[in-house]
Structure formats: C-alpha cells, structure tokens
Amino acid sequence: MPPQRALGVAVVGTGKMGADHVRRLHDVISGAQVTAVVDIEAERAKTLADAIDGCTAYTDAAAAMAAHDVDAVLIASPGPAHEAALREALGRDLPVLCEKPLTPDSASALRVLEAEQRLGHRRIQVGFMRRYDPEYMKLKRLLDGGELGRALMVHHRHRNLAMPPWFTEEMLISDSVAHEVDATRWLLDQEITAVTVHKPAPSSYAPAGMRDPQFVLFETRSGALVDVEIFGHCGYGYQVHAEAVCERGTVRIGDEHGPRLSADGRWGGRITPDYVERFEDAYDREIQSWVDATRRGGTTGPSTWDGYAAAAVCEAGVLSQREGRRVEIDLIDRPSLYG
Ligand code: ISE
C-alpha cells in the first residue's frame, strides 16, 4: 500500500467495542478509512456502513478481507470467533488489531502463534489498551527507570459498575482480569508463574450464580506477589487502580480521572461509568499507533506471544476459580519471532 494512501480497515464485529472503533477510525484517527464493517447481524452492519462514504457491509469476515479496498483488519467480535478471523487474516498476510482476548484458551492461542510463525513475521497486535493509558505509561517508565528499586508487590483494583446479563463468573477472570494479567507482565517485564483465586462472601447485589467480588493472586518469575480485586457489580462506577510497592517507594495510579471539585463544604469528582469513557484516550492512542505502524509496514504493541501468555494465565485462573486451589502456569519457550 502506498504510504500516502489511507489505510483501508475492515472492522469485524460491531458490538459495543467494534462500533466505538468504527467511530474512532472515522472521526479521530488519521491515515485510516473504514472500508468494511462485518457483523453476523446484517442490519447492524448496514446501518454503520451506510453512515460512512465508501464503506461496505458484510456478514462474512473472509469476504470482507478479500475486498480490494481492505488493507488491514480490526477484530472486535466475541473471543470464540477470533481464531478463524485471525487465521484468515494471516492467510492473506493482512495486518490485524485483535481486541482482547486473542482467543479464549491457550490451545487456540498457540495455533495462532504457530500460524504467525509460519508466515515468518509479526502481523498481529493484541488490544491490551492499558499499555497506551498515560497513567500506566508513567508507571511503566518509573519502574523501568529503576530509581525506586525492584517492584516487590503490585495491588490492582478493577471495579465495574455492573456487567451485562450474559456475563459469567468465569468472565471475571477471562474478560476482566485479563487486563491485569497483561498489565502485570508488561509492567514487571516477566511472566506470571502461578495464580490463586479467592472468593470472599459475595455481595448481596451479585447476580445469581456469580461469586462477586473475587480476589486473585499472581506469583511472578522473580517472586513478586500481585493481587487483583475484581468487582463486577460495585454499583457506583468504573474504577481501575494500580499501586506498585518497590524497594524505595510506592507508585499509585488511577485514583483521579477528571477535575476535582470543591464546593458546598465538600470536595470530590466524577467517576466514569465504564471503560469506553475511562480509557478513551488509551484506545485512541492504541489505534493510532497501530495505523501508523501498519502504514510504515511494521507491527507494534502487544504481540501474539502476549495474547498467548494472557490466555494461559486466564485459563489457569478459571481453573483455580473452579477448584479453589493454586494453579501453576506452564508456557512454551518464547519463539525468537517475539524477541
Ligand atoms: C471488558 O470486556 C473490558 O475489556 C474492560 O476493559 C474491563 O474493564 C471489563 O471488566 C471487561 O468486561
């Protein structure tokens, strides 16, 4: 593709995230154009495509990827549909931004990893957008800078206002804690070796059949301990905090996101209702950097390896959640393609 031409992007899956990425690519991102939207619900795809000049609606991802005006693919369909779409894109050597999870389990993630290795170069960026959040980026820089010494522990808090009705207890790990899995691996620059899920007495507002909140403990290769409070139905807003405890100091992010107001003898601020608003600028940065790297002919950001490692940790987490025991994680050796 000539670098001066806008990158023609097919967005596969137009639910909450996919529709937001269509808007973002169309209104915010430079150097890209949405040329295809794909959804198994034809009407939904058509409504989105009709609002964008030069955009075609499809119900089949493979048909969209074969179109002459599609240079790259953004996959935002549900996790179980990712493997087929990823393999199709790799078969066509198309660059991909794949929303998390890469795939729902480590066996399917490994198949994708192997397909990309057969291709011989990286084509996939996984949508772990917290790596693009300004506060997370500052935390990463501080940890990498070394002035605080080694990180000994990290405390994560991940609270959602409420989950959609189809959200299961397993998804607290595979869909939500998946972010802390990636953030931990990235921030500490090492793999997670074991996971244990604890369940306190549930909130009386937890949906039937779901123990909510839960407390997850990761052990890492260097012996750091990392905990995650995951609360699916906290009822008051969306909050994501992280605090790294290092040898010579602690760093905490996520407490305030927005103006602090003082009035009527009180101070306070607003809590964002969901991740689309809380991480809006992270998503913008993530998609812009994918478009820029792709137009330069390269690949950036979290890789298929990161997607595989996260899938393996989440799988172990779900097992721990089910069986109430500590579960160790056994990754394959990291292939040379992924540094
Ligand atoms: C959702 O799928 C996300 O990816 C959000 O970032 C996360 O906070 C939420 O818990 C998940 O359900």
Residues whose N, C-alpha, C, O or C-beta is under 5 A from the ligand:
A	BS01	ISE	N160 D175 S176 Y275
